[in-house]
Amino acid sequence: MEDYPRTLTEFEARFSIEDACRRYLYQMRWPEGFICPRCTARKAWMTERDLVVCVTCGYHASVTAGTIFENTHKPLMLWFRAIWWLTSLKTGASALGLQRVLGLGSYKTAWTWLHKLRRAMVQPGRDRLSGRVEVDETYLGAKEKGLRGRKTEKKALIVVAAQEDGRRIGRIRMRRIQDASARSLEPFIEESIEPGTVVHTDAGGIF
């Protein structure tokens, strides 16, 4: 099991300096020691800019390359705190909340970070929902004066698929869609739900 801080006190003690964050990323990237991406050699040295240089072929590697931290101008400590805050919340996270917690001067930066972290938290190639799944749409946004029913000018339409787990809700998938037409719904269903699954909708049916 990954040795990761379980409390805020443990987190601050472990990741209070930039070097500790880089060491952690190094360990995650090369758990068995450095392996050159170009020649597979294992001997390397570190530059003052925290680049790992292969002794054999001179290839320059970075612990942040290909990650959400690549080319960032903010300290890794700040990123790690953002990750800790987001994963520790029991309720929904907001860009404004992230801005306040980290003391970011720009709401736009907080919004960008939040969306980067959310995308990174989605597991690539994850299993599709199966068994019995309920699919429905909902609008997200405040009430709009003079508009009723499905009429909307500013609300976002979200489709949600929830896998039944006994009497509880199991795994879920959701996505913003343009409209409630079959053209918008079918790609989401095909990507999120296994063929042969019993899918409950407003009209019912089997996919």
Rosetta silent file (secondary structure, phi, psi, omega in degrees, C-alpha in Angstrom):
SEQUENCE: MEDYPRTLTEFEARFSIEDACRRYLYQMRWPEGFICPRCTARKAWMTERDLVVCVTCGYHASVTAGTIFENTHKPLMLWFRAIWWLTSLKTGASALGLQRVLGLGSYKTAWTWLHKLRRAMVQPGRDRLSGRVEVDETYLGAKEKGLRGRKTEKKALIVVAAQEDGRRIGRIRMRRIQDASARSLEPFIEESIEPGTVVHTDAGGIF
SCORE:     score description
SCORE:     0.000 S_00000001
   1 L     0.000  140.820 -178.182    0.000    0.000    0.000 S_00000001
   2 L   -64.366  130.120  179.906    1.253    3.493   -0.845 S_00000001
   3 L   -82.115   87.389 -177.626    2.809    5.264    2.140 S_00000001
   4 L  -121.246  142.193 -178.089    0.901    8.545    1.902 S_00000001
   5 L   -53.607  136.601 -178.767    0.095   10.957    4.763 S_00000001
   6 L   -98.784  -17.676 -179.557   -3.286   10.259    6.353 S_00000001
   7 L  -128.201  164.521  179.260   -3.671   13.521    8.250 S_00000001
   8 H   -63.463  -36.970  179.099   -2.977   17.187    7.558 S_00000001
   9 H   -62.158  -45.255  178.216   -0.243   17.172   10.212 S_00000001
  10 H   -64.085  -39.021 -179.760    1.511   14.252    8.516 S_00000001
  11 H   -63.313  -48.675 -178.645    1.122   15.929    5.141 S_00000001
  12 H   -64.293  -34.850  179.813    2.658   19.238    6.250 S_00000001
  13 H   -68.792  -32.863 -175.562    5.531   17.429    7.965 S_00000001
  14 H   -88.165  -35.635 -173.791    6.346   15.445    4.842 S_00000001
  15 L  -119.045   41.876 -178.202    5.787   18.003    2.079 S_00000001
  16 L   -86.253  -10.337  178.805    6.750   21.285    3.724 S_00000001
  17 L  -129.706  156.006 -175.875    9.703   21.910    1.380 S_00000001
  18 H   -63.654  -38.603 -177.585   10.050   21.794   -2.410 S_00000001
  19 H   -62.875  -34.734  179.129   12.791   19.176   -2.378 S_00000001
  20 H   -65.461  -37.609  178.559   10.546   16.718   -0.534 S_00000001
  21 H   -66.391  -42.358  179.910    7.904   17.052   -3.252 S_00000001
  22 H   -67.006  -39.068  177.615   10.452   16.413   -5.999 S_00000001
  23 H   -61.791  -38.499  179.743   11.844   13.381   -4.164 S_00000001
  24 H   -65.358  -44.706  178.596    8.328   11.975   -3.924 S_00000001
  25 H   -63.437  -38.870  177.721    7.710   12.444   -7.660 S_00000001
  26 H   -59.531  -45.928 -179.076   11.100   10.856   -8.401 S_00000001
  27 H   -63.992  -38.756  179.429   10.140    7.804   -6.316 S_00000001
  28 H   -69.148  -35.828 -177.134    6.762    7.524   -8.059 S_00000001
  29 H   -78.469  -39.690 -178.841    8.327    7.810  -11.527 S_00000001
  30 L  -129.692   72.294 -176.379   11.256    5.466  -10.935 S_00000001
  31 L   -61.063  -25.322  179.847   10.324    3.241   -7.959 S_00000001
  32 L  -106.310   18.785 -177.932   13.209    0.854   -8.731 S_00000001
  33 L   100.773  157.873 -176.025   15.714    3.586   -9.504 S_00000001
  34 L   -59.253  135.525  172.743   16.295    5.773  -12.557 S_00000001
  35 L  -130.199  118.961 -177.420   15.977    4.134  -15.987 S_00000001
  36 L   -62.781  126.725  178.950   16.882    6.278  -18.979 S_00000001
  37 L   -63.579  -21.088 -176.788   13.910    6.561  -21.400 S_00000001
  38 L   -92.869  -49.691 -173.454   16.339    6.603  -24.337 S_00000001
  39 L  -118.856   -1.105  178.981   18.993    3.941  -23.629 S_00000001
  40 L    67.229   11.441  175.651   17.651    2.219  -20.447 S_00000001
  41 L   -68.112  159.877 -174.291   20.889    2.915  -18.568 S_00000001
  42 L  -111.935  -10.459 -179.032   20.549    3.332  -14.805 S_00000001
  43 L   -91.421  135.096 -178.088   23.330    5.728  -13.860 S_00000001
  44 E  -155.507  167.510  175.949   22.516    9.438  -13.744 S_00000001
  45 E  -136.113  158.612 -176.319   23.292   12.706  -12.005 S_00000001
  46 E  -100.518  140.117  174.719   21.152   15.688  -11.014 S_00000001
  47 L   -90.981  171.981  178.232   21.556   19.231  -12.319 S_00000001
  48 L   -67.479  -18.826  179.015   20.944   22.397  -10.314 S_00000001
  49 L   -94.941   16.143  177.169   17.622   22.717  -12.182 S_00000001
  50 L    64.639   30.033  173.014   16.531   19.299  -10.878 S_00000001
  51 E   -94.898  143.599  178.653   16.970   17.540  -14.213 S_00000001
  52 E   -97.185  119.999 -176.141   18.158   13.922  -14.232 S_00000001
  53 E  -108.694  123.843  178.920   20.991   13.427  -16.740 S_00000001
  54 E   -69.547  129.258 -179.122   21.843    9.960  -18.025 S_00000001
  55 L   -67.924  -33.451 -174.847   25.551    9.237  -17.668 S_00000001
  56 L   -76.247  -51.098 -174.066   25.583    6.953  -20.725 S_00000001
  57 L  -114.706   -4.863  177.578   23.778    8.976  -23.421 S_00000001
  58 L    79.082   10.533 -179.475   23.376   12.405  -21.810 S_00000001
  59 L   -65.310  136.367  178.546   19.571   12.366  -22.007 S_00000001
  60 E   -98.728  119.452  178.838   17.897   14.976  -19.785 S_00000001
  61 E  -114.538  155.581  179.683   14.849   13.703  -17.923 S_00000001
  62 E  -131.330  141.814 -179.620   12.491   15.553  -15.612 S_00000001
  63 L   -71.269  -17.917 -178.196   10.285   14.219  -12.827 S_00000001
  64 L   -99.789   -8.055 -178.092    7.485   16.569  -13.921 S_00000001
  65 L   -61.395  132.328  178.526    7.576   15.857  -17.679 S_00000001
  66 L    78.432    9.076  179.000    4.278   14.495  -18.940 S_00000001
  67 L  -115.098  175.887  177.922    2.454   15.327  -15.704 S_00000001
  68 L   -68.865  -12.114  179.978    0.073   18.122  -14.697 S_00000001
  69 L   -89.517   -7.530 -175.637    3.090   19.831  -13.099 S_00000001
  70 L   -61.528  132.473  178.468    5.011   20.159  -16.367 S_00000001
  71 L    65.209   14.616  178.061    6.031   23.767  -17.169 S_00000001
  72 L   -72.723  146.805  176.973    4.345   25.084  -14.037 S_00000001
  73 L  -102.987    1.778  179.191    5.676   28.305  -12.551 S_00000001
  74 L   -98.246  151.904  178.785    4.158   27.576   -9.157 S_00000001
  75 L   -62.280  146.109  176.653    5.928   25.613   -6.389 S_00000001
  76 H   -62.278  -30.295  178.399    5.177   21.903   -6.201 S_00000001
  77 H   -57.198  -38.203 -179.727    4.315   22.424   -2.537 S_00000001
  78 H   -68.793  -41.232  177.208    1.335   24.493   -3.664 S_00000001
  79 H   -62.695  -44.295 -178.829    0.230   21.810   -6.113 S_00000001
  80 H   -63.023  -38.369  177.874    0.539   19.113   -3.452 S_00000001
  81 H   -65.819  -36.717  177.939   -1.584   21.172   -1.055 S_00000001
  82 H   -63.574  -42.024  179.081   -4.206   21.588   -3.782 S_00000001
  83 H   -64.244  -44.153  179.491   -4.281   17.808   -4.293 S_00000001
  84 H   -60.829  -45.927 -179.132   -4.557   17.187   -0.564 S_00000001
  85 H   -61.757  -45.438 -176.363   -7.412   19.682   -0.216 S_00000001
  86 H   -66.153  -43.730 -176.636   -9.331   18.278   -3.186 S_00000001
  87 H   -79.198  -12.918 -179.562   -9.024   14.619   -2.185 S_00000001
  88 H   -92.187  -13.991 -177.530   -9.829   15.309    1.478 S_00000001
  89 L   -72.528  139.841  174.591  -13.156   17.029    0.843 S_00000001
  90 L   -94.551  -15.636  177.356  -16.356   15.127    1.529 S_00000001
  91 L  -113.365  179.021 -178.091  -18.378   17.692   -0.389 S_00000001
  92 L   -67.018  147.690  178.888  -17.885   19.247   -3.812 S_00000001
  93 L   -96.546  151.228  178.022  -14.857   21.422   -4.509 S_00000001
  94 L  -130.680  155.710  178.431  -15.005   24.850   -6.105 S_00000001
  95 H   -64.422  -36.502  178.586  -12.447   27.061   -7.809 S_00000001
  96 H   -64.575  -41.037  177.498  -13.246   29.837   -5.337 S_00000001
  97 H   -63.156  -41.935  178.537  -12.591   27.495   -2.423 S_00000001
  98 H   -64.596  -39.982  178.717   -9.277   26.409   -3.933 S_00000001
  99 H   -60.787  -43.184 -178.875   -8.298   30.035   -4.494 S_00000001
 100 H   -68.737  -42.528 -177.750   -8.977   30.880   -0.847 S_00000001
 101 H   -64.821  -42.189 -177.060   -7.200   27.840    0.575 S_00000001
 102 H   -90.320  -11.668 -178.231   -4.022   28.342   -1.472 S_00000001
 103 L    71.789   31.438  179.533   -4.098   32.146   -1.462 S_00000001
 104 L   -72.229  139.484 -178.151   -3.987   32.302   -5.258 S_00000001
 105 L   -78.764  -17.145 -175.816   -4.276   35.809   -6.664 S_00000001
 106 L  -121.015  128.887  174.990   -6.222   34.721   -9.737 S_00000001
 107 H   -66.416  -35.329  179.896   -9.568   32.934   -9.854 S_00000001
 108 H   -61.079  -39.857  177.621   -8.709   31.822  -13.398 S_00000001
 109 H   -63.304  -44.732  179.294   -5.613   30.017  -12.108 S_00000001
 110 H   -61.622  -41.543  179.628   -7.652   28.246   -9.440 S_00000001
 111 H   -63.592  -43.366  179.818  -10.256   27.222  -12.023 S_00000001
 112 H   -64.434  -44.073  178.919   -7.578   25.860  -14.379 S_00000001
 113 H   -60.949  -45.890 -176.850   -5.880   23.928  -11.590 S_00000001
 114 H   -60.158  -42.271 -179.742   -9.144   22.413  -10.389 S_00000001
 115 H   -71.837  -34.378  175.293  -10.025   21.132  -13.839 S_00000001
 116 H   -62.968  -44.204 -178.745   -6.524   19.752  -14.397 S_00000001
 117 H   -67.601  -39.263  178.402   -6.697   17.858  -11.117 S_00000001
 118 H   -63.771  -41.551  178.146  -10.169   16.510  -11.841 S_00000001
 119 H   -65.336  -37.822 -179.534   -9.063   15.208  -15.229 S_00000001
 120 H   -68.364  -23.710 -178.296   -5.997   13.608  -13.664 S_00000001
 121 L   -81.685   -8.139  177.979   -8.190   11.804  -11.133 S_00000001
 122 L   -84.178  122.257 -176.418  -10.058    9.938  -13.874 S_00000001
 123 L   -74.639  120.839  178.802   -8.496    6.500  -14.296 S_00000001
 124 L   -63.050  140.238  176.810   -7.566    5.793  -17.954 S_00000001
 125 L    66.752   22.155 -178.756   -9.121    2.631  -19.360 S_00000001
 126 L   -65.012  154.597 -178.128  -11.395    2.197  -16.347 S_00000001
 127 L   -66.330  144.058  176.351  -14.074   -0.493  -16.513 S_00000001
 128 L   -77.517  159.640  178.849  -17.460    0.441  -17.880 S_00000001
 129 E   -67.521  151.359 -178.274  -20.572    0.172  -15.725 S_00000001
 130 L  -150.476  179.914 -179.145  -22.429   -3.143  -15.825 S_00000001
 131 L    82.337 -114.958  176.489  -25.251   -5.089  -14.213 S_00000001
 132 E  -119.876  123.177 -174.560  -28.197   -2.756  -13.719 S_00000001
 133 E  -129.498  136.995  175.716  -27.622    0.909  -14.518 S_00000001
 134 E  -105.607  132.126 -179.472  -29.910    3.921  -14.342 S_00000001
 135 E  -119.861  130.527  179.128  -29.387    6.770  -16.810 S_00000001
 136 E  -151.643  163.697  177.500  -30.977   10.171  -16.439 S_00000001
 137 E  -115.612  154.360  176.423  -30.332   13.826  -17.274 S_00000001
 138 E  -148.397  155.427  177.798  -30.428   16.881  -15.055 S_00000001
 139 E   -98.631  138.842  178.424  -29.839   20.591  -15.424 S_00000001
 140 E  -113.866  120.978 -179.614  -27.139   22.318  -13.400 S_00000001
 141 L   147.520  169.447 -178.422  -27.561   26.001  -12.646 S_00000001
 142 L   -75.806  163.406  178.390  -29.751   28.578  -10.974 S_00000001
 143 L   -63.762  143.924  179.565  -33.418   29.142  -11.810 S_00000001
 144 L  -113.269  122.661 -177.354  -34.037   31.298  -14.869 S_00000001
 145 L   -62.208  136.284  176.070  -36.923   33.739  -14.736 S_00000001
 146 L    81.911   -0.147 -179.379  -39.631   33.248  -17.335 S_00000001
 147 L  -119.390  136.141 -179.018  -38.447   29.769  -18.369 S_00000001
 148 L  -128.757  164.339  177.563  -40.082   26.506  -17.390 S_00000001
 149 L    61.880 -132.486 -176.876  -39.536   22.822  -17.942 S_00000001
 150 L   -89.023    1.886  178.357  -36.601   21.983  -20.181 S_00000001
 151 L   -73.872  130.343 -178.720  -36.294   25.494  -21.554 S_00000001
 152 L  -156.182  150.839  177.423  -32.983   27.033  -20.534 S_00000001
 153 L  -117.304  -25.846 -174.603  -30.510   29.648  -21.685 S_00000001
 154 L  -124.479  -19.978 -175.985  -27.687   29.301  -19.173 S_00000001
 155 L   -70.712  152.237  176.948  -28.034   25.927  -17.411 S_00000001
 156 E   -97.892  134.960  178.323  -25.757   23.000  -18.242 S_00000001
 157 E   -92.634  122.510 -177.029  -27.352   19.679  -19.181 S_00000001
 158 E  -116.922  131.995  172.923  -25.658   16.746  -17.425 S_00000001
 159 E  -103.076  135.864 -176.468  -26.237   13.062  -18.136 S_00000001
 160 E  -126.162  133.046  173.674  -25.593   10.664  -15.249 S_00000001
 161 E  -116.879  124.231 -177.703  -25.261    6.871  -15.282 S_00000001
 162 E  -122.407  126.050  179.363  -25.430    5.150  -11.874 S_00000001
 163 E   -84.318  131.950  179.759  -24.714    1.465  -11.312 S_00000001
 164 E   -74.675  136.091  177.661  -27.014   -0.279   -8.834 S_00000001
 165 E  -131.917   79.060 -173.237  -25.281   -1.871   -5.855 S_00000001
 166 L    67.405 -124.270  176.728  -28.059   -3.556   -3.941 S_00000001
 167 L   -91.787   -0.908 -177.880  -30.068   -0.748   -2.381 S_00000001
 168 E  -105.477  168.270  173.874  -27.186    1.666   -2.746 S_00000001
 169 E   -91.315  127.767  179.324  -25.721    3.629   -5.630 S_00000001
 170 E   -92.687 -133.859 -179.499  -22.462    2.158   -6.864 S_00000001
 171 E   -66.347  149.685  179.347  -20.074    3.569   -9.438 S_00000001
 172 E  -131.239  157.668  171.638  -21.220    6.550  -11.480 S_00000001
 173 E  -134.994  144.024  177.596  -20.295    8.266  -14.722 S_00000001
 174 E  -147.394  156.492 -179.136  -21.371   11.735  -15.805 S_00000001
 175 E  -159.155  146.292  173.148  -20.814   14.125  -18.671 S_00000001
 176 E   -80.527  134.508 -179.562  -22.065   17.455  -19.903 S_00000001
 177 E  -125.461  160.037 -176.668  -24.033   17.085  -23.139 S_00000001
 178 L   -71.370  -42.312  179.946  -25.355   19.528  -25.717 S_00000001
 179 L  -156.982 -179.689 -176.714  -28.956   18.285  -25.588 S_00000001
 180 L   -94.024   22.007 -179.422  -31.062   15.252  -24.651 S_00000001
 181 L   -77.495  162.390  177.929  -31.136   13.833  -28.174 S_00000001
 182 H   -60.531  -34.034  179.863  -30.041   10.297  -29.045 S_00000001
 183 H   -61.230  -34.464  179.636  -27.051   11.778  -30.896 S_00000001
 184 H   -84.098  -34.963 -174.321  -25.763   13.272  -27.624 S_00000001
 185 H   -80.713  -38.215 -173.439  -26.716   10.381  -25.321 S_00000001
 186 H   -61.450  -43.558  177.545  -25.582    7.348  -27.324 S_00000001
 187 H   -60.067  -38.835  178.318  -21.809    8.109  -27.363 S_00000001
 188 H   -63.887  -44.517 -178.891  -21.875    8.574  -23.573 S_00000001
 189 H   -64.762  -42.251 -179.152  -23.758    5.290  -23.069 S_00000001
 190 H   -65.281  -35.164 -178.196  -21.433    3.355  -25.395 S_00000001
 191 H   -82.739  -22.707 -171.644  -18.305    4.667  -23.643 S_00000001
 192 H  -106.232  -20.134 -171.669  -19.638    4.302  -20.083 S_00000001
 193 E  -127.736  136.468  179.804  -21.759    1.135  -20.047 S_00000001
 194 L   -68.402  140.949  175.110  -20.976   -2.465  -21.004 S_00000001
 195 L   -58.610  142.928 -179.319  -23.045   -3.977  -23.845 S_00000001
 196 L    90.090   -4.674  179.622  -25.822   -6.241  -22.548 S_00000001
 197 L   -73.723  141.475  174.304  -26.333   -4.148  -19.428 S_00000001
 198 E   -78.172  116.080 -176.138  -29.908   -3.519  -18.276 S_00000001
 199 E  -111.747  122.005  176.533  -30.305    0.252  -18.531 S_00000001
 200 E   -95.301  125.406  174.995  -33.191    2.032  -16.816 S_00000001
 201 L  -129.423 -171.641  177.172  -34.212    5.360  -18.340 S_00000001
 202 L   -58.697  -33.671 -178.429  -37.384    7.401  -18.393 S_00000001
 203 L  -101.351  -12.131 -177.937  -38.684    5.014  -21.057 S_00000001
 204 L    80.174  166.771  177.235  -36.798    1.877  -19.928 S_00000001
 205 L   149.430  173.289  178.705  -34.835   -0.467  -22.167 S_00000001
 206 E  -124.942  132.107 -179.883  -31.813   -2.734  -22.585 S_00000001
 207 L  -104.159    0.000    0.000  -28.484   -1.643  -24.095 S_00000001
